[in-house]
Amino acid sequence: MLRTTNVSNLRNDLSMYLSNLEDGPILVLSHSQPKAVLVDPELFDALVEKVEMLEDLVDGRRALAEYRDDPDNVVNGEEVFERLGY
């Protein structure tokens, strides 16, 4: 369950909220509207890593679909690595 707080409470007791991030994210509301989410840095890093992996999977599936549509449209490995910056 996502915990919530408002900007005033966060401002008044920031250290308490920061020390409790291991219990899960905190949705910060301003005028009853979501404005930010506080997350533990380890969770943030894990989420970024997962998003990057999913983007890679989508790119790979797109490339495979393009190859299936036109098998003659092939890029050599050196060009692929150059595009990826290796």
BAROMAR-418101 format. One record per residue: x, y, z of N, C-alpha, C in turn; residue in one letter. Coordinates in Angstrom, 3 decimals. Each point is the difference from the previous one (the first is absolute). Layout:
N
+----------+----------+----------+----------+----------+----------+----------+----------+----------+-----+
!     n.px !     n.py !     n.pz !    ca.px !    ca.py !    ca.pz !     c.px !     c.py !     c.pz ! res !
+----------+----------+----------+----------+----------+----------+----------+----------+----------+-----+
!        X !        Y !        Z !        X !        Y !        Z !        X !        Y !        Z !   a !
...
+----------+----------+----------+----------+----------+----------+----------+----------+----------+-----+
This chain:
86
+----------+----------+----------+----------+----------+----------+----------+----------+----------+-----+
!     n.px !     n.py !     n.pz !    ca.px !    ca.py !    ca.pz !     c.px !     c.py !     c.pz ! res !
+----------+----------+----------+----------+----------+----------+----------+----------+----------+-----+
!    0.851 !   -1.185 !    0.000 !   -0.851 !    1.185 !    0.000 !    0.894 !    1.244 !    0.000 !   m !
!   -0.290 !    0.903 !   -0.874 !    0.789 !    1.227 !   -0.129 !   -0.380 !    0.972 !    1.109 !   l !
!    1.009 !    0.425 !    0.749 !   -0.241 !    0.973 !    1.066 !   -0.037 !    1.395 !   -0.609 !   r !
!   -0.706 !    0.905 !    0.641 !   -0.088 !    1.373 !   -0.493 !    0.307 !    0.986 !    1.123 !   t !
!    0.408 !    1.178 !   -0.411 !    0.147 !    1.127 !    0.907 !   -0.192 !    1.250 !   -0.829 !   t !
!   -0.133 !    1.118 !    0.679 !   -0.096 !    1.252 !   -0.748 !    1.304 !    0.787 !    0.191 !   n !
!    0.152 !    1.033 !   -0.787 !    1.230 !    0.786 !    0.010 !    0.275 !    0.580 !    1.384 !   v !
!   -1.027 !    0.485 !    0.677 !    0.190 !    0.588 !    1.340 !    0.542 !   -1.019 !    0.987 !   s !
!   -0.597 !   -1.188 !    0.036 !    0.488 !   -1.043 !    0.905 !    1.419 !   -0.424 !   -0.361 !   n !
!    0.264 !   -0.106 !   -1.282 !    1.335 !   -0.377 !   -0.451 !    1.026 !    1.038 !    0.440 !   l !
!   -0.339 !    1.249 !   -0.178 !    0.899 !    1.098 !    0.393 !    0.255 !   -0.024 !    1.512 !   r !
!   -1.046 !   -0.278 !    0.779 !    0.121 !    0.013 !    1.458 !    0.788 !   -1.179 !    0.558 !   n !
!   -0.016 !   -1.134 !   -0.705 !    0.653 !   -1.197 !    0.554 !    0.727 !   -0.785 !   -1.093 !   d !
!    0.785 !    0.704 !   -0.802 !    0.698 !   -0.615 !   -1.118 !    0.888 !   -1.162 !    0.445 !   l !
!    0.742 !    0.174 !    1.074 !    0.923 !   -1.060 !    0.434 !   -0.744 !   -1.288 !    0.345 !   s !
!   -1.191 !    0.097 !    0.579 !   -0.781 !   -1.193 !    0.327 !   -0.431 !   -0.710 !   -1.281 !   m !
!   -0.469 !    0.766 !   -0.979 !   -0.430 !   -0.606 !   -1.259 !    1.181 !   -0.650 !   -0.717 !   y !
!    1.140 !    0.658 !   -0.010 !    1.174 !   -0.559 !   -0.655 !    0.483 !   -1.266 !    0.698 !   l !
!   -0.081 !   -0.034 !    1.297 !    0.462 !   -1.186 !    0.732 !   -0.949 !   -1.183 !   -0.163 !   s !
!   -1.220 !    0.246 !   -0.434 !   -0.980 !   -1.079 !   -0.164 !   -0.211 !   -0.427 !   -1.450 !   n !
!    0.879 !    0.421 !   -0.905 !   -0.175 !   -0.368 !   -1.402 !    0.176 !   -1.490 !   -0.259 !   l !
!    0.704 !   -0.703 !    0.888 !    0.152 !   -1.443 !   -0.187 !   -1.347 !   -0.716 !    0.132 !   e !
!   -0.998 !    0.679 !    0.579 !   -1.345 !   -0.580 !    0.107 !   -0.802 !    0.151 !   -1.282 !   d !
!    0.562 !    0.689 !   -0.979 !   -0.674 !    0.172 !   -1.287 !   -0.102 !    1.456 !   -0.390 !   g !
!   -0.390 !    0.233 !   -1.254 !   -0.107 !    1.368 !   -0.524 !   -1.045 !    0.836 !    0.743 !   p !
!    0.180 !    1.301 !   -0.099 !   -0.946 !    0.948 !    0.607 !   -0.442 !    0.976 !   -1.089 !   i !
!   -1.294 !    0.067 !   -0.224 !   -0.577 !    0.936 !   -0.960 !   -0.187 !    1.343 !    0.698 !   l !
!    0.566 !    1.052 !   -0.582 !   -0.099 !    1.339 !    0.580 !   -1.089 !    0.768 !   -0.742 !   v !
!   -0.954 !    0.501 !    0.768 !   -1.134 !    0.741 !   -0.566 !    0.150 !    1.490 !    0.284 !   l !
!   -0.438 !    0.799 !   -0.964 !   -0.086 !    1.441 !    0.182 !   -1.387 !    0.416 !   -0.469 !   s !
!   -0.752 !    0.592 !    0.892 !   -1.398 !    0.361 !   -0.287 !   -0.775 !   -1.224 !   -0.484 !   h !
!    0.233 !   -1.117 !    0.676 !   -0.664 !   -1.288 !   -0.264 !    0.342 !   -0.609 !   -1.354 !   s !
!    1.025 !    0.498 !   -0.661 !    0.425 !   -0.535 !   -1.293 !    1.402 !   -0.608 !    0.134 !   q !
!    0.241 !   -1.141 !   -0.632 !    1.333 !   -0.600 !    0.043 !    1.033 !    0.924 !   -0.639 !   p !
!    1.115 !    0.221 !    0.701 !    1.047 !    0.883 !   -0.511 !    1.357 !   -0.685 !   -0.060 !   k !
!    0.241 !   -1.021 !    0.833 !    1.287 !   -0.676 !    0.016 !   -0.155 !   -1.345 !    0.697 !   a !
!    0.993 !   -0.843 !   -0.223 !    0.067 !   -1.275 !    0.703 !    1.399 !   -0.129 !    0.578 !   v !
!    0.078 !   -0.236 !    1.289 !    1.285 !   -0.249 !    0.655 !    0.237 !   -1.502 !    0.017 !   l !
!    1.178 !   -0.417 !   -0.480 !    0.336 !   -1.420 !    0.004 !    1.418 !   -0.183 !    0.526 !   v !
!    0.251 !   -1.157 !    0.561 !    1.323 !   -0.378 !    0.445 !    0.931 !   -0.032 !   -1.218 !   d !
!    1.227 !    0.493 !    0.123 !    0.913 !    0.020 !   -1.149 !    0.224 !   -1.377 !   -0.631 !   p !
!    0.039 !   -1.049 !    0.807 !    0.179 !   -1.344 !   -0.556 !   -1.195 !   -0.409 !   -0.859 !   e !
!   -1.199 !    0.332 !    0.440 !   -1.193 !   -0.288 !   -0.791 !    0.021 !    0.805 !   -1.291 !   l !
!    0.377 !    1.260 !    0.078 !    0.079 !    0.839 !   -1.192 !    0.974 !   -0.605 !   -1.007 !   f !
!    1.182 !   -0.399 !    0.465 !    0.992 !   -0.609 !   -0.901 !   -0.540 !   -1.278 !   -0.638 !   d !
!   -0.682 !   -0.822 !    0.794 !   -0.569 !   -1.240 !   -0.532 !   -1.071 !    0.285 !   -1.046 !   a !
!   -0.819 !    1.008 !    0.242 !   -1.042 !    0.357 !   -0.966 !    0.605 !    0.514 !   -1.299 !   l !
!    1.031 !    0.832 !    0.100 !    0.667 !    0.508 !   -1.204 !    0.605 !   -1.155 !   -0.788 !   v !
!    0.637 !   -0.927 !    0.705 !    0.602 !   -1.158 !   -0.669 !   -1.060 !   -0.830 !   -0.724 !   e !
!   -1.149 !   -0.202 !    0.637 !   -1.075 !   -0.770 !   -0.628 !   -0.551 !    0.719 !   -1.224 !   k !
!   -0.164 !    1.308 !    0.088 !   -0.499 !    0.764 !   -1.148 !    0.971 !   -0.104 !   -1.165 !   v !
!    1.307 !    0.120 !    0.287 !    1.002 !   -0.112 !   -1.058 !   -0.034 !   -1.387 !   -0.641 !   e !
!   -0.174 !   -1.044 !    0.827 !   -0.071 !   -1.355 !   -0.535 !   -1.236 !   -0.158 !   -0.886 !   m !
!   -1.126 !    0.532 !    0.434 !   -1.226 !   -0.091 !   -0.797 !    0.132 !    0.766 !   -1.312 !   l !
!    0.662 !    1.158 !    0.038 !    0.238 !    0.747 !   -1.236 !    0.854 !   -0.813 !   -0.961 !   e !
!    1.025 !   -0.684 !    0.522 !    0.847 !   -0.851 !   -0.837 !   -0.806 !   -1.138 !   -0.617 !   d !
!   -0.895 !   -0.599 !    0.794 !   -0.842 !   -1.079 !   -0.519 !   -0.922 !    0.497 !   -1.109 !   l !
!   -0.586 !    1.165 !    0.202 !   -0.879 !    0.579 !   -1.023 !    0.792 !    0.273 !   -1.271 !   v !
!    1.202 !    0.577 !    0.147 !    0.839 !    0.269 !   -1.171 !    0.350 !   -1.299 !   -0.730 !   d !
!    0.326 !   -1.033 !    0.759 !    0.332 !   -1.285 !   -0.610 !   -1.177 !   -0.611 !   -0.732 !   g !
!   -1.164 !    0.080 !    0.599 !   -1.201 !   -0.537 !   -0.674 !   -0.331 !    0.795 !   -1.263 !   r !
!    0.192 !    1.304 !    0.072 !   -0.250 !    0.845 !   -1.175 !    0.974 !   -0.373 !   -1.123 !   r !
!    1.263 !   -0.176 !    0.353 !    1.004 !   -0.368 !   -1.002 !   -0.308 !   -1.368 !   -0.604 !   a !
!   -0.424 !   -0.935 !    0.830 !   -0.355 !   -1.324 !   -0.499 !   -1.193 !    0.075 !   -0.941 !   l !
!   -0.992 !    0.805 !    0.345 !   -1.173 !    0.161 !   -0.868 !    0.397 !    0.633 !   -1.328 !   a !
!    0.893 !    0.988 !    0.046 !    0.464 !    0.626 !   -1.237 !    0.743 !   -1.012 !   -0.863 !   e !
!    0.811 !   -0.849 !    0.622 !    0.730 !   -1.030 !   -0.743 !   -0.967 !   -0.994 !   -0.633 !   y !
!   -1.024 !   -0.392 !    0.764 !   -0.983 !   -0.944 !   -0.549 !   -0.735 !    0.612 !   -1.195 !   r !
!   -0.262 !    1.312 !    0.062 !   -0.676 !    0.677 !   -1.112 !    0.900 !    0.114 !   -1.217 !   d !
!    1.306 !    0.168 !    0.214 !    0.945 !    0.167 !   -1.104 !    1.348 !   -0.590 !    0.380 !   d !
!    0.178 !   -1.312 !   -0.169 !    1.250 !   -0.655 !    0.388 !    1.234 !    0.536 !   -0.728 !   p !
!   -0.197 !    0.679 !   -1.129 !    1.145 !    0.567 !   -0.727 !    0.507 !    1.286 !    0.643 !   d !
!   -0.783 !    0.554 !    0.913 !    0.382 !    1.229 !    0.683 !    0.786 !   -0.380 !    1.263 !   n !
!    1.288 !   -0.295 !   -0.176 !    0.838 !   -0.470 !    1.089 !    1.133 !    0.993 !    0.223 !   v !
!    0.341 !    0.221 !    1.275 !    1.113 !    0.879 !    0.368 !    1.085 !   -0.891 !    0.594 !   v !
!    1.252 !    0.213 !   -0.417 !    1.064 !   -0.859 !    0.524 !    0.279 !    0.316 !    1.472 !   n !
!    0.628 !   -0.949 !    0.680 !    0.243 !    0.113 !    1.438 !    0.822 !    1.203 !    0.393 !   g !
!    1.019 !    0.329 !   -0.797 !    0.842 !    1.158 !    0.319 !   -0.814 !    1.285 !    0.034 !   e !
!   -0.930 !    0.149 !   -0.933 !   -0.844 !    1.189 !   -0.035 !   -0.925 !    0.046 !    1.213 !   e !
!   -0.500 !   -1.143 !    0.403 !   -0.874 !   -0.065 !    1.175 !    0.765 !    0.471 !    1.235 !   v !
!    1.203 !   -0.542 !    0.208 !    0.791 !    0.387 !    1.158 !    0.389 !    1.472 !   -0.064 !   f !
!    0.259 !    0.501 !   -1.190 !    0.332 !    1.430 !   -0.152 !   -1.188 !    0.859 !    0.413 !   e !
!   -1.195 !   -0.398 !   -0.418 !   -1.215 !    0.728 !    0.379 !   -0.220 !   -0.015 !    1.515 !   r !
!    0.380 !   -1.111 !    0.622 !   -0.177 !   -0.130 !    1.454 !    1.112 !    0.671 !    0.779 !   l !
!    1.023 !    0.468 !   -0.715 !    1.082 !    0.712 !    0.666 !    1.079 !   -0.895 !    0.580 !   g !
!    0.136 !   -1.197 !   -0.558 !    1.041 !   -0.927 !    0.491 !    1.194 !    0.040 !   -0.924 !   y !
+----------+----------+----------+----------+----------+----------+----------+----------+----------+-----+
